[in-house]
Amino acid sequence: MIPAAPPEPGQPATLIRVEPYRVLPYDANALKGPEPQVEGLFPVRDVPFAFYSDRKLFLHNMGHCMCAYLGERRGYEYIWHAIGDPEIRALVRAAMTQSALALASRYGADPAALARHIDDLIARFGNRALGDTVERVGRDPIRKLAPEDRILGAYRLAAEQGSPHSYLSLAAAVGTARLAAESGWSDERARAHIEDALFGDADESEDRALYRAQLAALEKGFDWAAQTALLDGHARRVGAI
């Protein structure tokens, strides 16, 4: 991440600042020559390399996007504003945790390492120096709400792995509301698009009922108490708590 660096007296115009994160994984099993000795270059041997692209999409991008859409509903301008809201942060972290559990199940990855990665990502979302806006992170919802992309892809992975996905359902509901605001879209079209991707032709289910209830609640605005009540009720019905 490269934050905006307004010119200051005595600084060269070519000055670039970056955040401390500097880990670049690569597929060590595909090497044909000696291992490169480059600081920050991280060899991957213990899990399929696809894990890292899915981790980026279903943890980083999904959490970032959900944060933007929730922040937009509360009138925040910057991502650091949104993630600084304890209610938004709790929902985003919970959705990222559900995605992490699905990734760990799919790839045999270490859940504790994924939990630490979530902590790091949320700290990075709060970096004020980046000046990242909720508009930039959330723009182009047609692409970001594609079936295999960040939000719906994470939900589908969790459902396939049989792991919890109620908070990912909320991310999908918030994304639906954002998609419906796009030119040429409507509430009905956006909901049909999401339901087709998540539920297909399946009969009425607890998952579909939760998604619809979350979406209906959002029509009245983002109400933390109402959404957590829906999540708690769903958990009791499916025996998750």
Secondary structure, DSSP 8 states (H G I E B T S, - for coil): --------TT--TT-----S---EEEEGGG-SS-----TTEEEE-SS-THHHHHHIIIIIIHHHHHHHHHHHHTT-SBHHHHHTSHHHHHHHHHHHHHHHHHHHHHH---HHHHHHHHHHHHHHHT-GGG--BHHHHH--HHHHTSTTSHHHHHHHHHHHHT---HHHHHHHHHHHHHHHTSTT--HHHHHHHHHHHHTTT--S-HHHHHHHHHHHHHTT---HHHHHHHHHHHHHHHT--
